[in-house]
Amino acid sequence: MNSEAISQDIEALERDLASLRARVENDSSSFATLEQQVAELRENLLRTRETVTERETRLAEKRQELSETRRLEALAAYEDDLRSQREAGDQAATAATDFLAALDAYDDETLKLRRILEEMRGAFGSDERVAKVEQVLLDEPSRLRGNWEAVVAATKWRLEPHVEETVAGEELPQDLQDLAQERRRARIKEYFAKS
């Protein structure tokens, strides 16, 4: 081999070496950039994980706050329900007082009609007018019987608030007793609706 060929080989090797060194430098630079990006991504990932943990904690606190708020609202509604029940009780008491006053007035009118009947018998004997008044007095109890029975049924169980329901001599649990009371109320309301 001659010196010229060897020189050409050397030049070719130097070019290849320079090219490879440039590529190494370029790859090193790219690698450093990638390492920097990985470090940034790792830092971003840590921050995101911390944010997720904070949000989860905040979400748990908000859920607990919602639960407590709902509980307090339910208690407030419970107070409203108590107030409504008391108002309904007051209305029922007023209606009962009005009913008793109406019943007294009815009794007064019935007694007055009986006195008139006695006077009519004395004055007219067994006239058709007397028979008409007698028939009204005879028909009156049957005409009002359904209403009287409904009133008695509606009030009787309320006068015995702790009626114990038993099955084969055993006391029923409170929830079943409450259910039985509710069914009685429904039957009474149904009876009134038909009247």
Residue, then its C-alpha position, 0 to 999 in steps of 0.5 A: m500500500n502506498s502513502e497516498a492511499i494511507s493518507q486517503d484512509i486517514e482523511a476518511l477516518e478523520r471525517d468519520l471520527a469528526s462526524l461521529r464526534a458531532r453526532v455524540e455531541n448532538d446526542s449528548s445535548s439531546f440526552a441532556t435536554l431529555e434528562q431535563q424534561v424528565a426531571e421537569l415531568r417528575e417534578n410536575l408529577l409530584r406536584t400533580r400528586e400533591t394537588v390530587t391528595e389535597r383535592e381528595t382531602r378537600l372533597a372528603e371534607k366537603r362531603q362531610e360538610l354536606s352530610e352535616t348540613r343535611r343532618l342539620e336541615a333534617l333536624a330543622a325540618y323535624e322542628d317544622d314537622l313538630r310545629s305542623q303537627r301541633e298546628a294540626g292538633d290545635q285545628a283538631a281541638t278547635a274543630a272538636t270544640d266547634f263540633l261539640a257546640a254544633l252537637d249542643a245546638y242540634d240537641d237543643e233543636t231536637l229537644k225543642l222539636r220534641r216539646i213541639l211534638e208533645e204540644m202538637r199531640g195535645a192540640f191536634g191529636s194524631d194529625e198528619r202534621v204530628a205524624k210528619v214531626e214524629q217521622v222526622l224524629l224517628d228518621e234522624p238517628s238512622r240518618l246520622r248513624g254513619n257519621w256518629e259511628a265514624v266520629v266515635a271510631a275516629t276518637k276512640w282509639r285516640l283516647e287509648p294511646h297505648v293500646e298494646e297489640t299482641v300476637a299470641g300473647e306477645e307484644l308487637p314491636q313498636d314499628l308494627q304497632d305504629l303501622a297498625q295505628e297508621r292503618r286504622r287512621a287510613r280506614i277511618k279516613e276512607y270511611f269519612a271519604k265515603s260518607 
